[in-house]
Amino acid sequence: MSVETRQPRDVARRLADRARSVKSARSDGWRRETFTLERGEARAKAREWFDLYPKAAYMTEIEFWRELEDGRIEFTIRRLPSAD
């Protein structure tokens, strides 16, 4: 049985590698897309997503939205990558 000695730099390197891999690929499993559109276009885009990815199958939802000063709507839609 060998005893492994760990240096602080080894721990730091491992944590940095893990942070980079999490940053490059979201680990929560959701697909997200953010749009900034006029109000009517935003409604149409949301309807399009809900038609393509029904809420019952993909758990599609508007995760975040806000009205910008110029009247456009910024919103993020999230969904599962596939339906089982």
C-alpha positions, 0 to 999 in steps of 0.5 A, spaced: 500 500 500 503 506 497 502 513 501 500 518 496 503 525 499 498 531 496 501 538 495 497 544 495 499 545 488 496 538 486 489 540 490 489 547 486 490 544 480 485 539 480 480 544 483 482 549 477 481 543 472 474 541 475 472 549 474 474 549 467 470 543 465 464 545 469 464 552 465 465 549 458 459 544 459 454 546 464 452 540 468 445 542 470 443 538 463 438 544 461 439 547 454 438 555 454 437 560 449 437 568 450 433 572 445 432 580 445 426 581 440 420 586 440 414 584 444 410 581 438 416 577 435 418 575 443 411 572 443 412 569 437 419 566 438 416 563 445 410 560 442 415 557 437 419 554 442 413 551 446 410 548 439 417 545 438 419 543 445 412 541 449 412 543 456 410 536 458 415 533 454 421 537 455 419 541 461 420 548 457 419 554 461 421 562 460 427 562 465 428 569 465 425 575 462 425 583 462 423 589 458 429 593 456 428 601 456 427 601 448 421 596 449 424 590 447 424 584 451 430 580 453 428 573 455 431 566 456 428 559 455 430 553 458 428 546 456 431 539 457 435 536 451 431 530 449 424 527 451 424 520 454 
